[in-house]
Amino acid sequence: MKVIEKIITYDDYNYVEGVLQFKAYGQKTHDLLHAEYFSIDRISHVRLEVEKKYLPPQLPPGINKNKVSTLTLPDKITTIIDGDYSKPYGIEYDEIIVDDSYVDDNQNIKGPRYNSTKVGSELSSTIAIKVYGLIKIERQQTETENQFEITVIPHGPGKIEVSPSKASYATGERVTVEAIPNDKSIFTGYRSSYEECEREFEFLVGEEDIIIEADFITEKSAIAILNSSDKNQFSKKRLETIKNGYNRIVEERNRTYLAKLKETWKDKSIKNEPLGIDVQGFWQFLRLVFSAFFYAAILILLIVLFGKAILVIGLIILGIWLLNLISPYIFNWRGVQWILGFIMFAFIITGLINIMANYKSHNQYKKESVNNSNIETSEKNNENTTIDYVHHLAWNDYDKNRYEMDLIINSDLVSKATNFKNNHPSVNTEPAYSKLLQNLHQTSMADDYVRVKEKLDSLQKVKEINKKQFANVIVSMVQSIPYYAIVEESCNPYSYQDPAIRELLLRKPCEPFVRFGIKAPAEFLKDLKGDCDSRTLFLYGLLKTFGYDVAIFGSQKYNHSILGISLDIQSPHFKILNNKKYHLWEVTEKNYKPGFLPKQIANLDYWKINLN
C-alpha cells in the first residue's frame, strides 16, 4: 500500500455587505407612471460603506440570482469600515454583486437618487444601492489517499499484463488483467481467488494489495497431460483450457502449410481449351478460385432479387454451355462468352435498378409515416441548461373516445438512461436479454415516469375512467404512435439475410446503431421512436406505476415482443404464470385489445416469459 499526498488549491469566498454610493452621469431614456429611466454613461466618486462581513462558508442572503454589476467601476474602491471616514481603504474586489432588491428583471438598477443636477441634456445624480463585495483568498489543503499495488507472478512460459500499467491504484479503479502465453505455450489458468476467471478479465481495486498468479505450460507438457490416464489432479475447466490452447497451437502451425502449398503449385498448370481455362502457378490458381466465388455470389444475388425465374434462365444458359462442350464446331466459345457476359451485365443492371427503386420506396414510406403522425413535438429550454422534450398526443381508444395529453421527459434523464445502457454488459443469450430488460426497467422506475404519470392521473380523474378502461386508454395511446424499427446495425434492408427483417425495413421507418436494438423508457420518451420491445418495456413500467400486474413475453420464432396483463376479462390468447392469466397484448398496431393477437403470431407455444 502507498500513501499519496495531494495538494488542493481552492479559494475562500469572503463577502462584505454595504451601501455603494456613486455619482452617475447620463440622460433620461423614458418615463413611466411612477418611475423614470436614466442611462448611466459614466460614474465618479465611488464609495462603499461596509455594514456587515461574511466569512466562509457563509453566504449573503440577497444574492440568490448573483446579479454582478455591469457598471465600469474603478479597480480600487474607496471603502469605509466601521463608520470611520477618517481611515478610508482602497480595496480591490473580485466582484461587486448587487442585491436582488435593487435590480429589476431587465437588469436595470433601481433605488433612490438625490442631489440631481442638469447641465444641458446631461443629468447627474448621487445613487446609493445595497451591494456585496467579494474578495477571493487562495488557500491550500493537503489530502492523503491510500493506493494499492498489484503484483503479478507468472509461473511458466508466459506473462501477465495489467492495464492501465501503474505503480499503484486507487480504490474503485477498473483494471484489466490478461494472461499472455509465449509462442507455442498455453495458459492453463489463474491461482487462488482468480481461479475461475477467464484469460482476460476486469475487476475493481479494493482496499488491499493484490497478488495475481497464472500458470503456463509448453506444448510438450500439454500433450503429456492430455494423453495421461490420471487427469484427476486437474479441474474440468482447466483441462478444457489446456485442450483449447493446444488446438490453437496446431491451428497456427497449419497456417504455415499455405507457404508449402504455394511452393507446390509454383510450377504446375491447369489448361482446358473448351472451358477457356489456362492457369499457370499458384497465384493464377487463386485468381481462378476467387473468380468462381465472385460469379457464384452474383448468381446468389440474382436469385435473391428475381427468385425462381432466374433459375429457369440459368438452366437455359447452362444448356447452351453444355452444347458448346459437346460440339465446339457448332458454337464458338469466345462468342458464347460475350453473349453470357452481356446477359450477366443486364441482370446486374436490372438488380441495381430494382434495389434503388425499393430504397426510394422505403424512404418515401418513412416520410409519409412521419408526416401522417398526429404528434406535435417541441423542445423547452430550462434555466438549468437542460431540455424538456414535449410531445402532444391526440388519440382514440377502442370505444372511439378522444383523448389529448403531453408526454414530457428531461434531457438529463435521457442521458442517464443512454449511458447506463451503453455501459451494460453484452447480451448474447435469452436469459441475458431478460436481465437487460429487468435492469433497464429498474433504472427507469425512479424518475422517468413521474411527469407522464401526473398527466395520466389528471386525465383519469377528469374523464372518470375505471381501472380496466384506463389500461385500454394507456395502451391505445402507445399503439397510436407510428412504428419505428430500432436496429443495432445499419437500416439498409439488404444488409440482413433474414427475409422478415428485410421486409420490415422496406416497409417501416428505421433508426440505426442503437445498442442492443432497444430503447430505454426515457430514450423512447425523447422522440417516441420505438419498435416492439421498446414499447412493451415502456408500457410495462408505466402500467406498473399504476398498480397493474403485467409481464413481457418474447418469441424467437416471431422475432417479436408483446405485453401480458392480468385483468378480469375473457380472451382466447393468454398465458398462465404463477396460477394467474396474463392476457397477451399486441402494442405495435392500433385497435388490438388485450387477449386478441394477430393470426400470424397467435401460436401460444412460441411465447416465453421475459420479465414479470
C-alpha positions, -999 to +999 in steps of 0.1 A: +000+000+000+012+035-008+001+068+007-003+096-019-003+132-008-023+157-029-022+195-025-055+210-033-057+247-041-090+265-036-105+299-030-121+312+002-151+335-007-152+364+017-181+388+013-188+423+027-223+438+027-228+476+025-240+506+006-223+515-027-226+553-033-215+569-066-221+599-088-239+588-121-239+609-153-264+601-181-296+611-199-333+603-193-344+575-216-381+573-209-409+579-183-433+556-167-463+564-145-444+560-112-408+558-124-381+574-146-354+556-165-319+571-170-288+559-188-255+557-169-228+568-193-201+573-167-196+574-129-173+590-103-169+594-066-174+557-059-175+547-022-185+515-003-196+518+033-193+483+049-221+473+072-215+436+077-189+409+069-195+372+059-166+347+064-165+313+046-187+293+043-214+320+050-232+335+020-252+368+020-289+362+017-296+387-010-276+373-040-296+342-049-295+353-086-259+365-085-265+397-104-230+410-110-227+448-116-220+458-151-210+493-141-175+504-150-161+507-115-125+516-106-100+488-098-098+501-063-129+512-045-128+536-016-141+515+014-153+528+048-152+502+076-170+506+110-181+541+100-146+555+103-145+581+075-110+593+086-094+560+075-107+550+041-093+520+024-087+514-013-097+478-018-097+456-050-128+434-051-131+404-074-168+411-079-194+437-069-228+419-067-259+440-065-286+429-040-316+414-058-339+440-044-320+468-062-322+452-097-353+446-118-360+417-142-343+437-171-311+441-152-318+478-145-305+493-112-334+507-092-332+527-060-332+562-046-312+591-061-305+625-048-285+657-054-297+656-090-285+684-114-289+690-151-264+706-174-277+708-210-290+674-219-269+656-193-283+647-159-262+638-128-274+621-096-259+606-065-271+569-063-269+546-033-276+508-036-270+478-015-242+456-028-219+427-018-182+429-023-164+396-030-128+390-022-113+356-031-084+344-009-064+315-022-059+285+002-041+252+000-050+219+017-031+187+018-051+154+014-038+119+016-050+089-004-043+052+001-034+034-031-027-003-036-002-023-056-010-051-080+018-078-081+018-103-110+036-137-108+036-158-140+045-195-135+059-209-167+064-196-202+042-165-203+035-131-189+006-112-172-002-077-184-022-052-163-039-023-180-035+005-172+000-002-161+008+019-130+028+017-098-004+018-076-041+021-080-069+039-062-099+021-046-127+016-071-104+019-102-112-005-130-083-027-141-080-052-169-058-083-165-046-105-194-025-137-193-003-139-225+015-172-232+047-173-251+049-188-286+039-225-286+029-222-249-005-225-232-022-205-204-039-230-181-055-207-155-051-184-126-045-193-090-062-186-057-093-164-057-089-157-095-091-194-105-125-191-122-115-160-142-111-161-180-077-154-196-087-117-198-109-102-171-117-070-153-121-061-117-124-031-094-095-024-070-105-028-034-087-017-002-058-041-001-028-050-022-034-077-048-013-107-060-023-124-093-006-157-102-010-175-135+002-209-148+016-215-183+029-248-198+047-258-230+031-277-259+050-308-249+036-306-213+001-301-227+004-333-249+016-353-218-014-340-197-040-347-224-026-382-230-023-390-193-046-416-178-046-397-145-063-364-151-080-361-117-053-336-105-068-310-129-103-295-128-126-299-157-123-263-167-085-264-166-084-295-188-107-277-213-084-247-212-054-269-219-072-286-248-083-254-264-048-239-261-032-270-277-057-268-306-048-231-311-011-240-315-020-267-340-041-242-360-012-217-360+011-244-373-013-254-400-012-218-413+024-223-423+013-250-447+000-223-470+035-214-479+043-250-487+012-252-509+023-221-527+057-237-535+040-269-547+018-250-572+046-228-583+055-248-615+021-265-620-005-255-646-042-263-654-053-259-690-087-267-706-094-252-740-132-258-741-136-240-708-112-213-717-090-221-686-053-216-687-038-213-652+000-211-646+013-212-610-002-206-575-015-170-578-033-177-611-050-207-594-061-185-565-074-159-590-094-187-607-109-197-573-118-162-564-134-156-598-155-187-593-167-174-559-174-139-574-196-153-601-213-176-576-220-145-554-235-127-583-257-157-591-270-158-555-277-120-556-297-125-588-317-154-572-325-132-542-337-104-564-356-123-590-365-155-573-372-187-592-373-170-626-335-167-626-332-205-622-351-210-655-328-185-673-298-202-656-308-236-669-311-222-705-276-207-702-263-240-688-278-258-717-260-235-742-228-241-723-232-279-724-240-278-761-207-259-766-188-286-748-205-313-769-199-297-802-172-269-803-178-267-840-214-255-836-207-227-812-176-205-809-168-204-772-155-168-773-188-157-789-207-175-762-186-158-736-196-124-749-232-134-750-232-147-715-213-117-703-239-094-718-267-113-702-250-112-668-244-075-672-280-069-680-291-088-649-268-068-627-281-035-640-317-047-636-309-058-600-293-024-591-323-006-606-346-028-585-326-021-553-327+017-560-364+016-566-370-003-534-348+021-515-367+051-529-400+035-520-386+028-485-376+064-480-409+077-493-427+054-468-407+068-440-415+104-450-452+096-453-452+078-419-437+108-402-459+134-419-491+115-412-484+114-375-507+135-353-480+141-327-467+177-321-432+177-307-413+207-292-383+213-270-383+236-240-350+250-227-348+252-189-329+276-167-305+248-156-295+243-193-314+211-196-341+205-222-377+192-218-389+171-248-426+176-251-449+156-273-486+165-276-506+133-284-542+130-296-557+095-300-589+074-297-594+044-275-612+012-286-646+029-280-637+059-301-633+082-271-610+111-278-580+120-256-552+145-256-522+150-233-485+158-232-457+133-228-426+150-212-391+139-204-360+158-193-327+156-212-308+146-181-329+115-176-324+106-213-286+109-210-286+089-178-306+061-195-284+061-226-251+060-205-265+031-184-274+011-215-241+018-233-222+006-203-243-026-199-226-059-205-231-076-239-263-097-245-258-130-263-284-153-248-321-153-240-315-151-202-291-122-207-317-104-228-343-108-200-317-095-175-312-064-197-350-057-197-350-060-159-320-037-155-335-011-179-368-012-161-353-009-126-331+021-137-362+039-152-386+035-123-373+063-101-378+093-123-387+085-159-424+080-154-431+108-129-443+135-153-461+110-176-479+096-146-490+131-134-506+137-168-524+104-169-536+107-133-552+140-142-567+125-173-582+096-154-597+119-128-612+143-153-627+116-175-637+094-145-622+062-161-623+029-142-592+007-139-599-017-168-608+011-192-578+031-181-554+002-191-570+004-226-565+042-227-528+039-219-520+011-243-541+026-271-521+058-266-488+039-274-505+020-302-513+053-319-476+063-321-461+055-355-438+024-356-401+027-359-377-002-364-348+001-339-317-018-350-282-022-337-266-021-372-274-003-405-310+004-416-301-008-451-326-037-458-300-055-480-276-058-451-297-086-435-302-122-446-334-127-426-363-121-450-386-109-422-362-082-411-355-071-447-393-068-454-398-049-421-371-023-431-385-019-466-420-011-451-412+008-419-390+038-409-359+029-390-334+043-365-299+026-368-270+019-345-290+017-312-272-005-287-290-039-282-317-027-307-339-014-279-346+019-263-349+025-225-381+042-215-365+077-212-350+073-247-384+063-261-400+093-245-374+116-261-385+111-297-413+084-295-395+062-319-397+026-309-404-010-320-420-039-302-396-044-272-390-006-267-428-002-264-435-032-242-407-021-218-421+014-216-457+002-211-445-025-186-430+002-163-458+027-169-486+002-160-466-010-130-467+026-116-505+024-117-505-009-098-513-033-128-499-068-128-480-070-161-454-091-178-433-091-210-433-121-234-409-127-262-408-151-292-376-161-311-399-177-337-418-145-344-388-122-335-413-101-316-422-088-281-457-083-266-472-073-233-491-095-208-516-082-183-537-098-156-572-085-159-606-099-151-616-104-188-623-133-212-600-138-242-586-165-264-549-156-261-534-158-227-505-175-208-507-188-172-479-177-149-479-183-112-515-195-114-526-162-130-539-155-165-518-129-184-538-118-215-514-112-244-515-077-259-501-065-293-488-029-288-473-020-322-505-018-342-538+001-335-570-013-321-556-046-307-573-054-274-558-074-246-560-112-253-566-108-291-534-114-311-529-111-349-534-145-366-498-147-378-484-146-342-512-164-324-494-197-316-490-195-278-463-222-277-438-198-292-443-171-265-419-173-234-418-150-204-390-123-204-400-101-174-426-103-147 
